[in-house]
Amino acid sequence: MRRRDLIAAAPALAFAGAAHADDLRVRGSKAYSESAMVMSVARDGSSALTLRFCRFPVEGFTWLWCHLLHEGRLYAFTRHDLPAGAERLAAEPLARWRAPGADAELLRTRRQGALPAVRLAAKLGFHDSRSAPHGEGPVQGRIDGRFQAVSPLSAQVLEGREEVYGLCRARVEIGGRTFEHEGLAKFHEQRQAAPRFDAPFNYAFLAGDGLNATTLLLAQGATGGWQVDGAEAPLADMTLDPPDASRAVAWRFRDGLQTPGRLEALVRYEIPIYGRAWQGSFVRGDFGGRPIVGAVNDWLTPTDIYALAATRAQKLQPGEDGAPPIAR
């Protein structure tokens, strides 16, 4: 089987079992939904964490994801069957993201004219696994931390989505061990009235000294952008290798400049969604030779977004909107 065919077939090959019943109840829903998430990776890649809530108030469900990376091991907790009330949190100045049945929360405070402040806490049973099932695992873990906002991203990733970069400090207990996590971080909050996980995408949060980025590659192109030494550079498009342990990437900006890079997986993992595998990874790499760390996620369908991006790049002629590669 050719590599391109294998990539297209991956969703059908992975998680061949039946889809989770509560996944199917929200699949394709155009009803209002909202999500909030903190993700953070230590500068040296030694630890990482994520905590994500996604609420479907109309259907009455909350999805909760929490992942920890420590000493090369990935600990995962996911549930898609937690309840949700009819209230909407995203517009509130004080939003407490939580769900009955799981001891976890994101407490986000938004004061007028100020960046959001976020506290994150969780006490959950994790799976020591890179392809964990939904539900409680046997490894007890705890997170108690704070996200300190530093700068927002002006370039739009998606309508109704806010991206804020900063730092995260957390005390983490996992499997009887305790450590202090300190890392580059991002908080995002998103509300929408469109189906989630309906189209293929590659999503990335990347950061380094003087660098922050949120990028989204879709079939029709890329959105988002980079912050480089205090200046913002919106994306025009990008190319990226399909999911693998090592991936070449090139970011093309609206000013015509292009920066190459590479992303190396610290760990790769999966989450079952609709009976298929969402693919996640914590990474380190470089942006034009400058060190970065972050998180990169892929949702695959038969539409090969990586091949489409490569075709768009090949069609660009020197001197037009897509100038020859120039490292920033």
Phi and psi in degrees as a GROMACS rama.xvg file:
@    title "Ramachandran Plot"
@    xaxis  label "Phi"
@    yaxis  label "Psi"
@TYPE xy
-66.3419  152.646  ARG-2
-59.4675  -40.9104  ARG-3
-63.1754  -40.2717  ARG-4
-66.4528  -36.8197  ASP-5
-65.0331  -42.1559  LEU-6
-61.6426  -44.3319  ILE-7
-65.2135  -32.3205  ALA-8
-85.2474  -10.8238  ALA-9
-53.49  -42.9182  ALA-10
-61.2891  -31.3506  PRO-11
-77.9404  -27.4992  ALA-12
-81.2825  -35.9855  LEU-13
-86.3977  148.348  ALA-14
47.9738  57.1022  PHE-15
-69.009  -10.9375  ALA-16
-70.577  177.707  GLY-17
-65.5254  146.593  ALA-18
-68.7846  151.418  ALA-19
-64.2736  132.998  HIS-20
-56.6617  -39.2794  ALA-21
-76.3633  -24.4531  ASP-22
-57.9572  -47.8428  ASP-23
-66.6443  -24.7691  LEU-24
-71.0247  -20.7519  ARG-25
-112.489  -6.10777  VAL-26
-61.7293  127.954  ARG-27
77.7621  3.00889  GLY-28
-69.6171  134.675  SER-29
-101.29  8.68548  LYS-30
-72.1621  159.62  ALA-31
-56.9703  136.877  TYR-32
-141.177  161.048  SER-33
-149.166  147.378  GLU-34
-140.993  156.297  SER-35
-145.785  144.297  ALA-36
-156.009  142.543  MET-37
-115.403  132.952  VAL-38
-132.684  143.489  MET-39
-152.561  141.485  SER-40
-133.886  130.68  VAL-41
-61.9495  147.325  ALA-42
-56.374  -33.645  ARG-43
-92.3686  3.96115  ASP-44
74.7469  10.9211  GLY-45
-75.8724  -22.9395  SER-46
-151.799  158.648  SER-47
-158.418  158.499  ALA-48
-153.936  153.954  LEU-49
-141.61  148.461  THR-50
-142.588  121.724  LEU-51
-135.145  132.394  ARG-52
-113.84  137.704  PHE-53
-132.213  119.413  CYS-54
-107.031  138.158  ARG-55
-119.248  82.0662  PHE-56
-61.894  -33.0926  PRO-57
-69.8093  -44.4163  VAL-58
-80.9191  -19.1771  GLU-59
84.7256  28.749  GLY-60
-124.008  148.924  PHE-61
-123.182  133.494  THR-62
-98.993  133.678  TRP-63
-125.689  126.28  LEU-64
-123.86  136.511  TRP-65
-144.493  127.71  CYS-66
-133.505  142.003  HIS-67
-128.952  136.363  LEU-68
-116.383  126.032  LEU-69
-152.94  128.072  HIS-70
52.2749  39.9524  GLU-71
79.9546  -0.479328  GLY-72
-105.316  142.71  ARG-73
-108.797  125.7  LEU-74
-114.855  129.857  TYR-75
-129.199  138.57  ALA-76
-133.922  125.612  PHE-77
-142.042  140.787  THR-78
-143.512  139.361  ARG-79
-117.843  13.5342  HIS-80
-122.01  20.1331  ASP-81
-79.9865  150.148  LEU-82
-76.0461  161.62  PRO-83
-142.707  137.166  ALA-84
-80.3463  177.431  GLY-85
-81.5789  -9.58479  ALA-86
-67.7569  157.176  GLU-87
-115.216  127.474  ARG-88
-94.8238  -29.572  LEU-89
-61.1381  -30.3974  ALA-90
-89.5096  -5.99716  ALA-91
-79.3219  143.565  GLU-92
-66.8952  -28.1012  PRO-93
-126.034  114.369  LEU-94
-121.909  124.208  ALA-95
-108.139  102.345  ARG-96
-85.956  113.589  TRP-97
-162.455  174.314  ARG-98
-152.234  135.164  ALA-99
-55.5423  138.794  PRO-100
101.743  -6.86539  GLY-101
-144.532  132.697  ALA-102
-88.171  81.237  ASP-103
-157.614  149.603  ALA-104
-160.464  151.822  GLU-105
-114.967  119.681  LEU-106
-106.444  109.259  LEU-107
-110.545  127.182  ARG-108
-113.369  130.435  THR-109
-126.704  110.489  ARG-110
-100.298  147.372  ARG-111
-56.4952  127.604  GLN-112
80.3476  1.52375  GLY-113
-120.779  156.887  ALA-114
-73.4424  154.09  LEU-115
-66.9259  147.036  PRO-116
-108.895  137.56  ALA-117
-133.988  130.372  VAL-118
-110.415  137.283  ARG-119
-125.681  138.741  LEU-120
-149.86  145.026  ALA-121
-158.641  142.761  ALA-122
-136.105  100.647  LYS-123
-137.561  162.933  LEU-124
-96.7134  113.46  GLY-125
-97.1734  158.019  PHE-126
-98.7064  132.941  HIS-127
-84.5181  78.4768  ASP-128
-160.475  146.818  SER-129
-93.1254  -4.06009  ARG-130
-140.612  59.704  SER-131
-76.1509  147.387  ALA-132
-77.2165  167.662  PRO-133
-67.6193  151.382  HIS-134
108.626  173.69  GLY-135
-62.8964  141.619  GLU-136
-111.32  175.741  GLY-137
-84.9018  -8.89967  PRO-138
-97.5127  114.283  VAL-139
-77.2926  133.498  GLN-140
-141.515  157.909  GLY-141
-146.889  140.389  ARG-142
-128.527  136.931  ILE-143
-142.167  106.563  ASP-144
-151.983  176.632  GLY-145
-137.321  144.096  ARG-146
-103.557  124.955  PHE-147
-104.935  112.62  GLN-148
-72.9548  141.551  ALA-149
-122.503  -48.3939  VAL-150
-151.9  138.809  SER-151
-89.6066  158.832  PRO-152
-94.3773  125.432  LEU-153
-81.3427  -37.8404  SER-154
-62.3732  129.987  ALA-155
-75.7435  131.804  GLN-156
-90.5842  -54.0875  VAL-157
-143.902  152.548  LEU-158
-62.0606  134.537  GLU-159
82.4963  13.6548  GLY-160
-119.379  135.367  ARG-161
-113.948  134.13  GLU-162
-123.319  125.785  GLU-163
-133.449  128.768  VAL-164
-97.74  156.235  TYR-165
178.485  -146.367  GLY-166
-127.934  150.352  LEU-167
-128.307  131.259  CYS-168
-122.986  132.137  ARG-169
-150.217  144.809  ALA-170
-94.3729  125.979  ARG-171
-123.149  132.526  VAL-172
-118.048  130.263  GLU-173
-150.627  125.69  ILE-174
58.0254  34.2279  GLY-175
84.9655  0.156591  GLY-176
-110.171  149.925  ARG-177
-126.875  137.36  THR-178
-149.677  161.473  PHE-179
-100.475  119.945  GLU-180
-95.4828  133.19  HIS-181
-137.822  120.905  GLU-182
-154.473  166.408  GLY-183
-66.8085  145.165  LEU-184
-149.414  165.789  ALA-185
-145.497  140.459  LYS-186
-113.851  134.905  PHE-187
-134.953  151.997  HIS-188
-134.861  135.986  GLU-189
-143.238  136.841  GLN-190
-127.94  144.327  ARG-191
-160.057  160.609  GLN-192
-126.217  59.962  ALA-193
-149.103  155.167  ALA-194
-61.2284  140.914  PRO-195
-93.5936  145.949  ARG-196
54.9275  45.7258  PHE-197
-101.539  -30.4245  ASP-198
-126.408  155.105  ALA-199
-67.9135  148.624  PRO-200
-158.313  159.546  PHE-201
-124.54  127.471  ASN-202
-122.855  139.598  TYR-203
-142.731  136.805  ALA-204
-112.817  124.782  PHE-205
-135.249  145.753  LEU-206
-156.267  154.481  ALA-207
-161.904  -171.615  GLY-208
-65.1274  115.743  ASP-209
75.1934  12.2156  GLY-210
-133.507  136.915  LEU-211
-147.323  145.431  ASN-212
-153.965  145.191  ALA-213
-130.979  123.436  THR-214
-129.37  146.572  THR-215
-135.833  116.393  LEU-216
-100.961  122.908  LEU-217
-119.691  175.802  LEU-218
-60.3678  -35.5746  ALA-219
-89.2741  -7.23461  GLN-220
149.448  -164.395  GLY-221
-121.395  150.285  ALA-222
-129.953  175.864  THR-223
94.1923  -158.024  GLY-224
175.199  -177.786  GLY-225
-115.559  150.59  TRP-226
-108.681  119.862  GLN-227
-123.418  107.256  VAL-228
51.4444  44.5032  ASP-229
90.361  -10.2612  GLY-230
-106.492  141.602  ALA-231
-96.2683  137.327  GLU-232
-127.183  98.8464  ALA-233
-68.0881  143.788  PRO-234
-75.8067  144.713  LEU-235
-99.3598  -39.6039  ALA-236
-172.338  178.921  ASP-237
-160.002  158.547  MET-238
-121.523  150.476  THR-239
-156.783  137.61  LEU-240
-64.6526  152.067  ASP-241
-59.8604  166.328  PRO-242
-52.3231  128.61  PRO-243
-166.843  173.273  ASP-244
-68.0875  -28.4878  ALA-245
-134.378  131.169  SER-246
-136.572  128.077  ARG-247
-81.3326  143.847  ALA-248
-143.294  149.591  VAL-249
-139.315  125.643  ALA-250
-101.613  124.223  TRP-251
-107.583  131.019  ARG-252
-105.147  164.784  PHE-253
-66.1021  -21.2651  ARG-254
-82.475  2.94367  ASP-255
94.732  -15.4188  GLY-256
-76.1126  156.285  LEU-257
-135.886  140.601  GLN-258
-124.016  126.877  THR-259
-87.5512  160.895  PRO-260
-163.614  -179.661  GLY-261
-145.335  145.129  ARG-262
-123.261  125.057  LEU-263
-113.827  128.383  GLU-264
-73.2711  126.084  ALA-265
-75.0189  -37.1639  LEU-266
-161.159  145.991  VAL-267
-117.062  143.566  ARG-268
-150.304  171.33  TYR-269
-132.875  152.365  GLU-270
-128.721  129.33  ILE-271
-74.7875  123.164  PRO-272
-134.419  124.151  ILE-273
55.5361  32.071  TYR-274
76.3146  10.0885  GLY-275
-125.069  177.852  ARG-276
-109.616  111.954  ALA-277
-73.9557  135.286  TRP-278
-110.773  122.727  GLN-279
-117.709  162.736  GLY-280
-160.802  144.361  SER-281
-96.9003  138.46  PHE-282
-135.507  161.967  VAL-283
-134.151  160.929  ARG-284
177.154  -145.575  GLY-285
-146.042  151.509  ASP-286
-118.047  100.187  PHE-287
58.2375  33.3892  GLY-288
93.3252  -7.13756  GLY-289
-94.7715  132.75  ARG-290
-64.2772  140.559  PRO-291
-141.302  158.858  ILE-292
-134.434  168.318  VAL-293
165.3  -158.596  GLY-294
-133.036  137.375  ALA-295
-131.455  129.281  VAL-296
-126.911  145.245  ASN-297
-132.779  136.641  ASP-298
-122.174  113.791  TRP-299
-100.023  141.715  LEU-300
-137.43  177.195  THR-301
-58.9608  -19.8362  PRO-302
-75.4826  117.912  THR-303
-88.9272  93.7577  ASP-304
-68.0684  -25.8912  ILE-305
-72.7072  -41.3078  TYR-306
-67.6264  -38.9542  ALA-307
-63.2421  -41.0114  LEU-308
-64.5651  -41.3096  ALA-309
-63.6739  -38.4308  ALA-310
-65.4157  -41.7387  THR-311
-61.1044  -42.2561  ARG-312
-64.3945  -38.0349  ALA-313
-67.0242  -27.7554  GLN-314
-78.5766  -16.8255  LYS-315
-70.8134  136.49  LEU-316
-105.662  143.303  GLN-317
-53.6884  136.647  PRO-318
93.1696  -13.0487  GLY-319
-91.7214  -160.071  GLU-320
-56.8646  -37.6155  ASP-321
-94.1768  90.5761  GLY-322
-72.1559  163.885  ALA-323
-56.6606  152.667  PRO-324
-56.3432  128.799  PRO-325
-132.814  117.59  ILE-326
-68.4394  136.967  ALA-327
